[in-house]
């Protein structure tokens, strides 16, 4: 009769416990991957301690150590934020001409607030300066009939979209709004639209900027 190693029976519980820990690591790892990746695609219903994450899964792969601890390893580097045009910093300046902005509330609203606007305030010309950085970040300011406002937005090489905020938000007539300009050769043209604090005064303007 072949002699059985004295520690053979004691090794079996250790192996079983190790497998259980590894399986627990896979389950925990899959749960974390589901939370981060929004999918359980990497974990099959028949996962076992020795099974590997499915290739091409949308969730991070989970590496299980000998102690059963799961560590998330991304399948690929995260995509970087879209960079702006690589044309270098540019400066732009130009003007706008503000007029009463059309407002068309629903007919059943019976709102008369905008019909009471005499159209005498915040009407006329203004000036604008905008600086665009290497990554397309746009910063600037405008002053004139619409008051002094800051410009903050993004230029993607074709279009500039920006928010307009009053430098002094508590003063009477402070305007807030947005601006969209399209590139046309060495110029940018478009419109802006703003309103005062209670939105009873609405103004829009045509804008044209030229590269300095």
C-alpha positions as semicolon CSV with decimal commas, in nm:
position;residue;x (nm);y (nm);z (nm)
1;X;0,000;0,000;0,000
2;X;0,134;0,340;-0,098
3;X;0,194;0,566;0,199
4;X;-0,017;0,880;0,194
5;X;0,161;1,203;0,285
6;X;0,060;1,300;0,637
7;X;-0,036;1,654;0,528
8;X;-0,243;1,559;0,219
9;X;-0,579;1,577;0,398
10;X;-0,491;1,908;0,567
11;X;-0,398;2,058;0,228
12;X;-0,745;2,001;0,084
13;X;-0,925;2,254;0,311
14;X;-0,655;2,508;0,229
15;X;-0,702;2,457;-0,147
16;X;-1,080;2,479;-0,107
17;X;-1,055;2,798;0,098
18;X;-0,815;2,948;-0,156
19;X;-1,056;2,872;-0,442
20;X;-1,345;3,022;-0,246
21;X;-1,146;3,339;-0,186
22;X;-1,053;3,363;-0,553
23;X;-1,418;3,317;-0,654
24;X;-1,518;3,589;-0,405
25;X;-1,257;3,817;-0,563
26;X;-1,408;3,759;-0,907
27;X;-1,761;3,834;-0,780
28;X;-1,648;4,153;-0,601
29;X;-1,443;4,260;-0,902
30;X;-1,737;4,205;-1,137
31;X;-1,964;4,411;-0,910
32;X;-1,719;4,703;-0,914
33;X;-1,683;4,673;-1,290
34;X;-2,061;4,683;-1,330
35;X;-2,085;5,006;-1,127
36;X;-1,805;5,178;-1,318
37;X;-1,883;5,042;-1,662
38;X;-2,261;5,031;-1,639
39;X;-2,266;4,672;-1,767
40;X;-2,230;4,315;-1,646
41;X;-2,094;4,199;-1,982
42;X;-1,757;4,097;-1,840
43;X;-1,911;3,848;-1,593
44;X;-2,076;3,532;-1,724
45;X;-2,346;3,364;-1,517
46;X;-2,122;3,058;-1,510
47;X;-1,808;3,238;-1,393
48;X;-1,565;3,022;-1,199
49;X;-1,251;3,103;-0,999
50;X;-1,038;3,006;-1,300
51;X;-1,242;3,190;-1,566
52;X;-1,104;3,509;-1,723
53;X;-1,301;3,822;-1,818
54;X;-1,443;3,812;-2,169
55;X;-1,224;3,983;-2,427
56;X;-1,346;4,319;-2,554
57;X;-1,578;4,373;-2,257
58;X;-1,692;4,726;-2,190
59;X;-1,611;4,700;-1,818
60;X;-1,260;4,705;-1,668
61;X;-1,080;4,373;-1,656
62;X;-1,040;4,235;-1,302
63;X;-0,712;4,082;-1,196
64;X;-0,742;3,841;-0,901
65;X;-0,439;3,787;-0,683
66;X;-0,355;3,470;-0,493
67;X;-0,525;3,620;-0,189
68;X;-0,848;3,680;-0,384
69;X;-0,821;4,061;-0,388
70;X;-0,966;4,219;-0,707
71;X;-0,797;4,517;-0,872
72;X;-0,961;4,695;-1,166
73;X;-0,737;4,728;-1,472
74;X;-0,881;4,935;-1,761
75;X;-0,881;4,760;-2,098
76;X;-0,767;5,082;-2,270
77;X;-0,663;5,434;-2,167
78;X;-0,952;5,671;-2,109
79;X;-1,028;5,898;-2,403
80;X;-0,893;6,249;-2,355
81;X;-1,113;6,554;-2,382
82;X;-1,149;6,686;-2,734
83;X;-0,878;6,939;-2,794
84;X;-0,935;7,261;-2,974
85;X;-0,773;7,361;-3,303
86;X;-0,394;7,353;-3,307
87;X;-0,365;7,695;-3,467
88;X;-0,212;7,873;-3,170
89;X;-0,358;8,160;-2,967
90;X;-0,556;8,421;-3,161
91;X;-0,718;8,752;-3,074
92;X;-1,042;8,887;-3,216
93;X;-1,228;9,215;-3,190
94;X;-1,547;9,352;-3,334
95;X;-1,887;9,497;-3,266
96;X;-2,255;9,421;-3,226
97;X;-2,582;9,605;-3,279
98;X;-2,854;9,521;-3,027
99;X;-3,228;9,531;-3,089
100;X;-3,544;9,406;-2,919
101;X;-3,546;9,026;-2,910
102;X;-3,859;8,853;-3,030
103;X;-4,044;8,647;-2,769
104;X;-4,334;8,426;-2,866
105;X;-4,506;8,272;-2,561
106;X;-4,782;8,013;-2,608
107;X;-5,111;8,173;-2,710
108;X;-5,296;8,032;-2,412
109;X;-5,037;8,179;-2,170
110;X;-5,185;8,529;-2,209
111;X;-4,851;8,673;-2,099
112;X;-4,824;9,050;-2,154
113;X;-4,486;9,117;-1,993
114;X;-4,292;9,147;-2,319
115;X;-4,554;9,361;-2,492
116;X;-4,497;9,623;-2,222
117;X;-4,129;9,662;-2,316
118;X;-4,097;10,007;-2,479
119;X;-3,778;9,897;-2,655
120;X;-3,583;10,206;-2,553
121;X;-3,328;10,050;-2,313
122;X;-3,028;9,838;-2,413
123;X;-3,058;9,922;-2,780
124;X;-2,770;10,008;-3,012
125;X;-2,403;9,932;-3,069
126;X;-2,135;9,774;-2,856
127;X;-1,781;9,642;-2,881
128;X;-1,626;9,304;-2,811
129;X;-1,282;9,149;-2,762
130;X;-1,214;8,775;-2,752
131;X;-0,894;8,576;-2,699
132;X;-0,880;8,208;-2,804
133;X;-0,617;7,977;-2,654
134;X;-0,432;7,682;-2,807
135;X;-0,697;7,434;-2,693
136;X;-0,986;7,647;-2,813
137;X;-1,077;7,805;-2,481
138;X;-1,234;8,147;-2,540
139;X;-1,228;8,438;-2,297
140;X;-1,318;8,799;-2,348
141;X;-1,542;9,092;-2,263
142;X;-1,797;9,317;-2,422
143;X;-1,928;9,661;-2,344
144;X;-2,178;9,899;-2,493
145;X;-2,556;9,920;-2,502
146;X;-2,594;9,581;-2,329
147;X;-2,361;9,673;-2,046
148;X;-2,030;9,517;-1,950
149;X;-2,024;9,139;-1,978
150;X;-1,762;8,865;-1,965
151;X;-1,732;8,604;-2,240
152;X;-1,649;8,241;-2,164
153;X;-1,674;7,960;-2,415
154;X;-1,512;7,719;-2,661
155;X;-1,400;7,752;-3,022
156;X;-1,367;7,428;-3,222
157;X;-1,214;7,580;-3,534
158;X;-1,551;7,628;-3,700
159;X;-1,782;7,769;-3,436
160;X;-1,754;7,975;-3,120
161;X;-2,011;7,908;-2,847
162;X;-1,996;8,124;-2,537
163;X;-2,184;8,232;-2,227
164;X;-2,228;8,600;-2,151
165;X;-2,240;8,709;-1,788
166;X;-2,261;9,060;-1,638
167;X;-1,954;9,194;-1,466
168;X;-2,184;9,354;-1,208
169;X;-2,483;9,118;-1,176
170;X;-2,661;9,334;-0,915
171;X;-2,681;9,656;-1,116
172;X;-3,003;9,755;-1,291
173;X;-3,013;9,634;-1,647
174;X;-2,754;9,358;-1,598
175;X;-2,781;9,114;-1,889
176;X;-2,711;8,741;-1,911
177;X;-2,718;8,520;-2,220
178;X;-2,523;8,335;-2,486
179;X;-2,351;8,385;-2,821
180;X;-2,291;8,162;-3,125
181;X;-2,051;8,267;-3,402
182;X;-1,940;8,082;-3,715
183;X;-1,597;8,118;-3,875
184;X;-1,598;8,280;-4,218
185;X;-1,242;8,315;-4,341
186;X;-1,065;8,570;-4,123
187;X;-1,391;8,672;-3,959
188;X;-1,652;8,526;-3,725
189;X;-2,019;8,617;-3,759
190;X;-2,332;8,528;-3,567
191;X;-2,574;8,640;-3,302
192;X;-2,607;8,686;-2,930
193;X;-2,921;8,682;-2,717
194;X;-2,953;8,816;-2,362
195;X;-3,214;8,917;-2,105
196;X;-3,224;9,110;-1,782
197;X;-3,269;8,955;-1,437
198;X;-3,646;8,909;-1,456
199;X;-3,639;8,824;-1,830
200;X;-3,884;9,105;-1,908
201;X;-3,629;9,274;-2,132
202;X;-3,492;9,052;-2,409
203;X;-3,234;9,167;-2,659
204;X;-3,057;9,009;-2,953
205;X;-2,774;9,137;-3,167
206;X;-2,578;9,060;-3,480
207;X;-2,207;9,016;-3,406
208;X;-1,906;9,033;-3,634
209;X;-1,546;8,978;-3,520
210;X;-1,221;9,010;-3,714
211;X;-0,887;8,852;-3,632
212;X;-0,636;9,104;-3,502
